[in-house]
Amino acid sequence: MIMEPGGRRQRAESNLRPHLSRFTAGRMPPCSKPLSSTRTAVRPGPDVKEKCQREAAYLFKLEQAFKNQLSDIKAQILQPLVKADAADLKSRAHLKEHLSVLETTLDVLCDRAEDHCSHLNESLRSSTHRELYLVKDAQHLKEVYITYFTTFTNYAVLSGFEHIAKQTSDHWKRNKNTLKHYHKDSSSISMSLHRILHEPVRFQVQKYIDILRKLSWGLEKNPEVKPIAEALVTFIDLDKWIQQSLDVATSTKTLWSSLGSKLTDPPLSFYPMYGNQELEELGLRNRLKIIVPDEEFIYNMRDSKSLMVWLWKLKQAIRQCLGGKLDYPLWGEGSMEKTCPVPARRFATYTFVSHPRFTDATYEGDWHTGKPQGSGIMKWPDGRNYAGQYEGGQEHGFGVHVAPGTPETFDCYKCHWKMGKMCGYGICEYGNSTVYKGYFQDKQRHGFGILKNSGLKNHPFMYVGHWENDKKSGYGVLDDPDRGERYIGSWLEDCRHGDGIVITQSGLCYEGTFHNNKMMGPGTIMSEDDSAYEGEFTEDLVLTGKGKLTFSSGYVIEGMFSNKWGSGLKTSGMFSKPPSETNPVVTSKLQLGSHLTPARDRWKGIFDQFWEFIKSGSDESSLESFLGFHSENVKERRKNVEYRVPAAKVDSLSPTASLQFNPCDGTNDANSGTVMQNQGYLAEIQWMKQYLEKMFESTSHPLGTLLRKLVQVFQYTYSGICMYKRLLTIAQQDVVSHAVQLFELARHFLPTSLEKEYYSDVGDISDELNAYTVIIPIILPRFYPDLFMLYMLYHEADDSSYWRGILHLENLSDTKLLELLEVQKILWPLQDLHLTNNQRISIVKDVCFTSAILCFQKISTTADPQLKLETLMKTYHEIERTVSRVLNREYNLPMDDLLPLLVYVVSRAKIQHLGAELHLIRDMMDPTTVGGMNDFLLTALDSCYQHIQREEIRPSSLPK
């Protein structure tokens, strides 16, 4: 029975394992000939048991001699070396560590030899081939020898024997006989040490091979001899591997000595180079390129065979290092892919030494061709770290970067990266409670972005607008709650510069030209009481020079002004009263923004990002960069994506370029074209609207993301505590401009067949479809709450007068109201009045023209101006249908009959903000319909609105 190794050997083996994988990557193989396996001759002999007993006796003597020899080498050679190296303070740490490991592995060999002697002594007379440790324990014994020679060759590659020979030269001069006792032919101390520490061990392996050969002679047909044959093959392969390892060590040491650089232990990658144009001109065809994280270099080989040997050896070393298994596939046996499979991508940890960007940083993650590729984490000594995607050794894709900010704070950048620089959409959370959400270019805020600080300790603010080279530049909005004001206008180098508007919470607003945050030159001030000044300004709203001051009552002062606004004006000029026919509240209708940036250019940064997305080919990476990672994770977006974006046919990537994409619902062009041909133009228009509505409502479609961003910007600009009626015009311009630009962009996502029909030069569909008929009905509900509030503020005074008129007219019965409005009695629907015994005709209310009233009340239930117009048209038809029923014949209402009847319907419908509704319809209706029936009905409705306002100031005209 074989005894298990003693505790000493177990401890040595356990201490050894953590060090083994560290010394494999730097080994370089020689250009040696492949070794073939050895065949042994079969000779007749005695039976297996007799042979085993004879060979066991011989092996017992052999193991005793080997154990004694190793003990002497350790005591007389290795221990003095370790002691001398430990006493040397200048000795390199990695050489000390290698020498210590070498001592440990020699201890393991000694322990193994001692165990073998004990085993053989106990079972010498009863040994069989199955109990012989060379057969039973061949694999474990092989691992012990591999471990020793791996450690030995690693130390040799690092020129450890040359180093230790210099350290101990005095010792060996005094003990020359010790070296000569083990080796008499060596010319140097380092060579003697090298041979003493490996030749006895290798000779022992060769003696094992001789013993196993003797056991197998003449017994090849005996089934019991199979374990002996397997053990023999194991030790023959081990002997070949030892020879290869020694050759590799010699060649590698020569190579590193010739390079003259420090040895490193990096994640290694390599590939053979073929067809490199620059080197082919020199006639160099057999090259091997080795890439390490900090550098790369090229080896030129003598021939293709040398190239393949080196490549095989490198792959073998890397595979063993990655697998943590010291096996030994032999050169020439099997294909390279089978014996040395090395994954192209692998996981490793490395600290950069001389990288231009990552010096002293530690990277842990995926590697490919010697560079970070895939997911990984980079950590710097100063506290910075990056976790995310890499490509080609640089940050590329989505990643999170954390950097130390002010004391005890950190700045966190959750952004998209491109070739090592922040590029695309990102969110940055700074240590001072400031958050930026927007786009980057080359590590700087560039394009559209929102910067907000809501901290209690710092000055709160919010900027929504454009950036250039990390500074506010272009059109933007700054909200300053502490100062109670909002600036809307142009910026340059973080300063208000150009045309702009300032709105204050108190109701004061001013508009003009700004230079370095100061309004100077011609400008306008409007106060909360609707007084307005137009003239020249210097810094800090100081009036200077010629100007005109108009009061809300209509009085005007025109002349020379001085002093600061709100501090008592000084003026010399002409005072004039308003003409009697002038509206005394004309200044309340004045609007701001006449000199602002044109609406189409105000938010270019948002639309420019979309065009960049189109130019990129609309691939997945650019989609994530444009949409922003916060909207949905990638897997869910892939599942829910509602459109396909193949390669676009782009001639010129401009807003007018013609792009063709597949339909978002997956309908093929042929079927889509067939459906389109079988339907009328009205059906085509309706289908188009439904198609676009689906895209704009989608949370994963680029157009849906773009619309949500525009709505967010609109809310930040026009809502909140600084909502102001004088911003109505520029708000309406923004919505119309957005609709026009979205209409231009939407066509790039249409099915090919629909796009051809839609943009046909001779087709009628393109005449029917435009931004007002297609886009505004879809997007206006998103802008409606804030936009309609501005309309309500603008018409507040008029709607108040109108509502008072409604309340006065509400007191009248149907017949009295029809009489007041001078409606012909033949048009009164008296048959609709169903009276009880206690009722009279003169007191019944809300009975006449009920269908028209109910229809008109729907005008305030929708945000779509086209539907509002359709409601007005239906109301007209209901009035006409009721009159035709009363007259019992078809009757086309003339204007003289229509107007009083429409006033009756409007007064009974009680639409509270009719002035705001009328204004919104006028602003948002299709300009091509001006002058038609819709325009006629709007004019009639506006006349009703004005008429009801006048009723309020004529209560005496009510019939008694």
Disulfide bonds with the S-S distance in Angstrom:
none
